[in-house]
Amino acid sequence: MSGRRQGGPLAHFFLWTIAERNLSPLSEAREQLAPAFAKTSEGRATEVERLIAPAIAAMGYDIVRVLLSGKQRPRLQIMVERHDGAGMVVRDCVALSRAIEAILDVEDPIAEGYELEVSSPGIDRPLTRSADFERFAGFEAKIETTVPLEGRRRWVGRLLGLEGETVRIETKEGEVALPCSAIAKAKLVLTDDLIAAAERGRAVANEGNE
Protein backbone atom coordinates (compact mmCIF):
# COMPACT_ATOMS: atom_id res chain seq x y z
CA MET A 1 0.00 0.00 0.00
CA SER A 2 1.63 3.21 -1.19
CA GLY A 3 0.69 5.26 1.88
CA ARG A 4 2.32 3.01 4.46
CA ARG A 5 5.09 4.45 6.58
CA GLN A 6 8.72 3.84 5.66
CA GLY A 7 11.30 2.78 8.22
CA GLY A 8 8.78 2.11 10.99
CA PRO A 9 7.34 4.51 13.56
CA LEU A 10 9.59 6.80 15.56
CA ALA A 11 8.20 6.92 19.09
CA HIS A 12 9.83 9.90 20.80
CA PHE A 13 9.49 10.85 24.46
CA PHE A 14 10.50 14.29 25.75
CA LEU A 15 12.05 13.85 29.19
CA TRP A 16 11.16 17.42 30.20
CA THR A 17 7.62 17.49 31.58
CA ILE A 18 5.69 20.39 33.05
CA ALA A 19 4.67 19.94 36.69
CA GLU A 20 1.18 18.80 35.72
CA ARG A 21 0.06 18.34 39.33
CA ASN A 22 0.49 22.07 39.86
CA LEU A 23 -1.62 22.88 36.79
CA SER A 24 -5.25 22.17 35.97
CA PRO A 25 -5.56 18.92 34.00
CA LEU A 26 -6.62 19.43 30.41
CA SER A 27 -9.91 17.65 31.07
CA GLU A 28 -10.84 20.25 33.70
CA ALA A 29 -9.82 23.16 31.50
CA ARG A 30 -11.78 21.70 28.58
CA GLU A 31 -14.97 21.47 30.65
CA GLN A 32 -14.71 25.12 31.66
CA LEU A 33 -14.09 26.57 28.20
CA ALA A 34 -15.94 26.71 24.91
CA PRO A 35 -13.97 25.39 21.89
CA ALA A 36 -13.27 28.90 20.55
CA PHE A 37 -9.81 28.02 19.25
CA ALA A 38 -8.40 24.83 17.77
CA LYS A 39 -5.35 24.77 15.50
CA THR A 40 -4.37 21.14 15.89
CA SER A 41 -3.89 20.43 12.18
CA GLU A 42 -4.15 21.90 8.70
CA GLY A 43 -3.99 20.77 5.08
CA ARG A 44 -3.66 17.02 4.54
CA ALA A 45 -2.95 16.51 8.24
CA THR A 46 -6.57 17.45 8.99
CA GLU A 47 -7.82 14.25 7.35
CA VAL A 48 -5.28 12.22 9.32
CA GLU A 49 -6.51 13.81 12.55
CA ARG A 50 -10.11 13.06 11.65
CA LEU A 51 -9.28 9.39 11.14
CA ILE A 52 -7.23 8.82 14.27
CA ALA A 53 -8.89 11.17 16.79
CA PRO A 54 -11.67 8.79 17.97
CA ALA A 55 -9.23 5.94 18.68
CA ILE A 56 -6.75 8.22 20.45
CA ALA A 57 -9.50 9.69 22.64
CA ALA A 58 -10.78 6.20 23.47
CA MET A 59 -7.27 5.25 24.64
CA GLY A 60 -7.25 8.18 27.08
CA TYR A 61 -5.23 10.77 25.15
CA ASP A 62 -5.72 14.19 23.53
CA ILE A 63 -4.22 15.32 20.24
CA VAL A 64 -2.05 18.41 20.62
CA ARG A 65 -0.96 18.67 16.99
CA VAL A 66 -0.85 16.66 13.77
CA LEU A 67 1.76 17.93 11.32
CA LEU A 68 2.74 16.55 7.91
CA SER A 69 6.00 18.05 6.63
CA GLY A 70 8.59 17.38 3.94
CA LYS A 71 8.24 16.41 0.29
CA GLN A 72 10.84 13.77 -0.62
CA ARG A 73 10.27 11.74 2.56
CA PRO A 74 7.31 13.24 4.43
CA ARG A 75 7.22 13.07 8.22
CA LEU A 76 3.90 12.66 9.99
CA GLN A 77 4.31 14.07 13.49
CA ILE A 78 1.55 13.41 16.00
CA MET A 79 1.81 15.13 19.39
CA VAL A 80 -0.36 13.73 22.16
CA GLU A 81 -0.89 14.02 25.90
CA ARG A 82 -2.88 12.10 28.48
CA HIS A 83 -6.45 13.05 29.43
CA ASP A 84 -5.58 12.83 33.13
CA GLY A 85 -2.62 15.21 32.91
CA ALA A 86 -0.07 12.55 33.89
CA GLY A 87 3.31 12.59 32.17
CA MET A 88 3.88 10.58 28.99
CA VAL A 89 6.30 7.65 28.99
CA VAL A 90 7.76 5.59 26.16
CA ARG A 91 5.12 2.86 26.45
CA ASP A 92 2.42 5.48 25.76
CA CYS A 93 4.12 6.44 22.51
CA VAL A 94 4.61 2.80 21.50
CA ALA A 95 0.95 1.91 22.12
CA LEU A 96 -0.23 4.97 20.23
CA SER A 97 2.13 4.29 17.32
CA ARG A 98 0.72 0.80 16.89
CA ALA A 99 -2.88 2.01 17.02
CA ILE A 100 -2.24 4.84 14.57
CA GLU A 101 -0.35 2.56 12.18
CA ALA A 102 -3.25 0.11 12.10
CA ILE A 103 -5.72 2.86 11.19
CA LEU A 104 -3.56 4.57 8.56
CA ASP A 105 -2.52 1.31 6.90
CA VAL A 106 -6.21 0.59 6.27
CA GLU A 107 -7.42 4.11 5.44
CA ASP A 108 -4.27 5.10 3.48
CA PRO A 109 -4.79 8.90 3.60
CA ILE A 110 -1.23 9.73 2.47
CA ALA A 111 -0.39 8.66 -1.09
CA GLU A 112 3.40 8.61 -0.75
CA GLY A 113 5.59 6.78 1.76
CA TYR A 114 6.14 8.60 5.05
CA GLU A 115 7.70 8.33 8.49
CA LEU A 116 5.48 8.28 11.55
CA GLU A 117 6.60 10.08 14.70
CA VAL A 118 4.52 10.00 17.89
CA SER A 119 5.65 12.24 20.74
CA SER A 120 4.64 14.19 23.80
CA PRO A 121 4.51 17.99 23.34
CA GLY A 122 7.82 18.81 25.06
CA ILE A 123 8.60 21.69 27.37
CA ASP A 124 8.23 24.67 24.98
CA ARG A 125 5.06 23.15 23.58
CA PRO A 126 2.70 24.54 20.97
CA LEU A 127 -0.55 26.02 22.25
CA THR A 128 -3.21 24.71 19.91
CA ARG A 129 -6.50 24.78 21.85
CA SER A 130 -8.46 27.29 23.94
CA ALA A 131 -7.81 25.29 27.10
CA ASP A 132 -4.03 25.61 26.63
CA PHE A 133 -4.08 29.37 27.13
CA GLU A 134 -5.91 29.05 30.44
CA ARG A 135 -3.94 26.02 31.59
CA PHE A 136 -0.56 27.66 31.03
CA ALA A 137 -1.45 31.13 32.31
CA GLY A 138 1.55 32.68 34.04
CA PHE A 139 4.11 31.35 31.54
CA GLU A 140 5.62 33.33 28.67
CA ALA A 141 4.38 32.62 25.16
CA LYS A 142 4.87 33.67 21.55
CA ILE A 143 1.72 34.28 19.54
CA GLU A 144 1.41 35.03 15.83
CA THR A 145 -1.84 36.33 14.36
CA THR A 146 -3.26 35.82 10.89
CA VAL A 147 -3.66 39.58 10.36
CA PRO A 148 -1.96 42.61 11.90
CA LEU A 149 -3.50 43.77 15.19
CA GLU A 150 -2.49 47.21 16.39
CA GLY A 151 0.06 47.21 13.59
CA ARG A 152 1.79 43.91 14.41
CA ARG A 153 1.36 40.16 13.98
CA ARG A 154 3.89 38.79 16.50
CA TRP A 155 3.42 39.04 20.26
CA VAL A 156 5.57 37.90 23.17
CA GLY A 157 4.53 38.10 26.79
CA ARG A 158 3.12 36.40 29.87
CA LEU A 159 -0.16 34.57 29.38
CA LEU A 160 -2.99 35.88 31.56
CA GLY A 161 -5.58 33.34 30.45
CA LEU A 162 -8.81 33.67 28.50
CA GLU A 163 -11.60 36.22 28.65
CA GLY A 164 -14.53 35.09 26.52
CA GLU A 165 -13.05 34.31 23.11
CA THR A 166 -9.89 36.38 23.53
CA VAL A 167 -6.44 35.47 24.83
CA ARG A 168 -5.04 37.95 27.32
CA ILE A 169 -1.27 38.45 27.28
CA GLU A 170 0.93 40.92 29.19
CA THR A 171 3.60 42.33 26.89
CA LYS A 172 6.30 44.94 27.54
CA GLU A 173 3.91 47.53 26.16
CA GLY A 174 1.03 46.47 28.40
CA GLU A 175 -1.86 44.01 28.44
CA VAL A 176 -3.34 42.96 25.10
CA ALA A 177 -6.45 40.94 24.22
CA LEU A 178 -6.05 38.84 21.07
CA PRO A 179 -9.13 37.24 19.46
CA CYS A 180 -8.82 33.45 19.34
CA SER A 181 -10.12 33.52 15.78
CA ALA A 182 -7.12 35.65 14.72
CA ILE A 183 -4.42 33.38 16.18
CA ALA A 184 -2.35 31.58 13.54
CA LYS A 185 0.04 29.80 15.92
CA ALA A 186 1.31 30.01 19.47
CA LYS A 187 3.83 28.27 21.71
CA LEU A 188 5.43 28.53 25.13
CA VAL A 189 8.79 30.27 25.41
CA LEU A 190 11.68 28.46 27.09
CA THR A 191 12.29 30.51 30.24
CA ASP A 192 13.79 29.90 33.68
CA ASP A 193 10.26 29.65 35.13
CA LEU A 194 9.27 27.03 32.58
CA ILE A 195 12.46 25.03 33.15
CA ALA A 196 11.89 25.18 36.91
CA ALA A 197 8.34 23.89 36.43
CA ALA A 198 9.71 21.08 34.26
CA GLU A 199 12.26 20.18 36.95
CA ARG A 200 9.49 20.00 39.54
CA GLY A 201 7.52 17.80 37.19
CA ARG A 202 10.43 15.42 36.81
CA ALA A 203 10.91 15.27 40.59
CA VAL A 204 7.22 14.47 41.12
CA ALA A 205 7.34 11.79 38.41
CA ASN A 206 10.46 10.23 39.95
CA GLU A 207 8.84 10.12 43.40
CA GLY A 208 5.82 8.40 41.91
CA ASN A 209 8.01 5.72 40.33
CA GLU A 210 9.96 4.90 43.51
C-alpha positions in Angstrom: 0.0 0.0 0.0 1.6 3.2 -1.2 0.7 5.3 1.9 2.3 3.0 4.5 5.1 4.5 6.6 8.7 3.8 5.7 11.3 2.8 8.2 8.8 2.1 11.0 7.3 4.5 13.6 9.6 6.8 15.6 8.2 6.9 19.1 9.8 9.9 20.8 9.5 10.9 24.5 10.5 14.3 25.7 12.0 13.8 29.2 11.2 17.4 30.2 7.6 17.5 31.6 5.7 20.4 33.0 4.7 19.9 36.7 1.2 18.8 35.7 0.1 18.3 39.3 0.5 22.1 39.9 -1.6 22.9 36.8 -5.3 22.2 36.0 -5.6 18.9 34.0 -6.6 19.4 30.4 -9.9 17.6 31.1 -10.8 20.3 33.7 -9.8 23.2 31.5 -11.8 21.7 28.6 -15.0 21.5 30.6 -14.7 25.1 31.7 -14.1 26.6 28.2 -15.9 26.7 24.9 -14.0 25.4 21.9 -13.3 28.9 20.5 -9.8 28.0 19.2 -8.4 24.8 17.8 -5.3 24.8 15.5 -4.4 21.1 15.9 -3.9 20.4 12.2 -4.2 21.9 8.7 -4.0 20.8 5.1 -3.7 17.0 4.5 -3.0 16.5 8.2 -6.6 17.5 9.0 -7.8 14.2 7.3 -5.3 12.2 9.3 -6.5 13.8 12.6 -10.1 13.1 11.7 -9.3 9.4 11.1 -7.2 8.8 14.3 -8.9 11.2 16.8 -11.7 8.8 18.0 -9.2 5.9 18.7 -6.8 8.2 20.5 -9.5 9.7 22.6 -10.8 6.2 23.5 -7.3 5.2 24.6 -7.3 8.2 27.1 -5.2 10.8 25.1 -5.7 14.2 23.5 -4.2 15.3 20.2 -2.1 18.4 20.6 -1.0 18.7 17.0 -0.9 16.7 13.8 1.8 17.9 11.3 2.7 16.6 7.9 6.0 18.0 6.6 8.6 17.4 3.9 8.2 16.4 0.3 10.8 13.8 -0.6 10.3 11.7 2.6 7.3 13.2 4.4 7.2 13.1 8.2 3.9 12.7 10.0 4.3 14.1 13.5 1.6 13.4 16.0 1.8 15.1 19.4 -0.4 13.7 22.2 -0.9 14.0 25.9 -2.9 12.1 28.5 -6.4 13.1 29.4 -5.6 12.8 33.1 -2.6 15.2 32.9 -0.1 12.5 33.9 3.3 12.6 32.2 3.9 10.6 29.0 6.3 7.6 29.0 7.8 5.6 26.2 5.1 2.9 26.5 2.4 5.5 25.8 4.1 6.4 22.5 4.6 2.8 21.5 0.9 1.9 22.1 -0.2 5.0 20.2 2.1 4.3 17.3 0.7 0.8 16.9 -2.9 2.0 17.0 -2.2 4.8 14.6 -0.3 2.6 12.2 -3.2 0.1 12.1 -5.7 2.9 11.2 -3.6 4.6 8.6 -2.5 1.3 6.9 -6.2 0.6 6.3 -7.4 4.1 5.4 -4.3 5.1 3.5 -4.8 8.9 3.6 -1.2 9.7 2.5 -0.4 8.7 -1.1 3.4 8.6 -0.8 5.6 6.8 1.8 6.1 8.6 5.0 7.7 8.3 8.5 5.5 8.3 11.5 6.6 10.1 14.7 4.5 10.0 17.9 5.6 12.2 20.7 4.6 14.2 23.8 4.5 18.0 23.3 7.8 18.8 25.1 8.6 21.7 27.4 8.2 24.7 25.0 5.1 23.1 23.6 2.7 24.5 21.0 -0.5 26.0 22.2 -3.2 24.7 19.9 -6.5 24.8 21.8 -8.5 27.3 23.9 -7.8 25.3 27.1 -4.0 25.6 26.6 -4.1 29.4 27.1 -5.9 29.0 30.4 -3.9 26.0 31.6 -0.6 27.7 31.0 -1.4 31.1 32.3 1.6 32.7 34.0 4.1 31.4 31.5 5.6 33.3 28.7 4.4 32.6 25.2 4.9 33.7 21.6 1.7 34.3 19.5 1.4 35.0 15.8 -1.8 36.3 14.4 -3.3 35.8 10.9 -3.7 39.6 10.4 -2.0 42.6 11.9 -3.5 43.8 15.2 -2.5 47.2 16.4 0.1 47.2 13.6 1.8 43.9 14.4 1.4 40.2 14.0 3.9 38.8 16.5 3.4 39.0 20.3 5.6 37.9 23.2 4.5 38.1 26.8 3.1 36.4 29.9 -0.2 34.6 29.4 -3.0 35.9 31.6 -5.6 33.3 30.5 -8.8 33.7 28.5 -11.6 36.2 28.6 -14.5 35.1 26.5 -13.1 34.3 23.1 -9.9 36.4 23.5 -6.4 35.5 24.8 -5.0 37.9 27.3 -1.3 38.4 27.3 0.9 40.9 29.2 3.6 42.3 26.9 6.3 44.9 27.5 3.9 47.5 26.2 1.0 46.5 28.4 -1.9 44.0 28.4 -3.3 43.0 25.1 -6.4 40.9 24.2 -6.0 38.8 21.1 -9.1 37.2 19.5 -8.8 33.5 19.3 -10.1 33.5 15.8 -7.1 35.6 14.7 -4.4 33.4 16.2 -2.3 31.6 13.5 0.0 29.8 15.9 1.3 30.0 19.5 3.8 28.3 21.7 5.4 28.5 25.1 8.8 30.3 25.4 11.7 28.5 27.1 12.3 30.5 30.2 13.8 29.9 33.7 10.3 29.6 35.1 9.3 27.0 32.6 12.5 25.0 33.1 11.9 25.2 36.9 8.3 23.9 36.4 9.7 21.1 34.3 12.3 20.2 36.9 9.5 20.0 39.5 7.5 17.8 37.2 10.4 15.4 36.8 10.9 15.3 40.6 7.2 14.5 41.1 7.3 11.8 38.4 10.5 10.2 39.9 8.8 10.1 43.4 5.8 8.4 41.9 8.0 5.7 40.3 10.0 4.9 43.5 
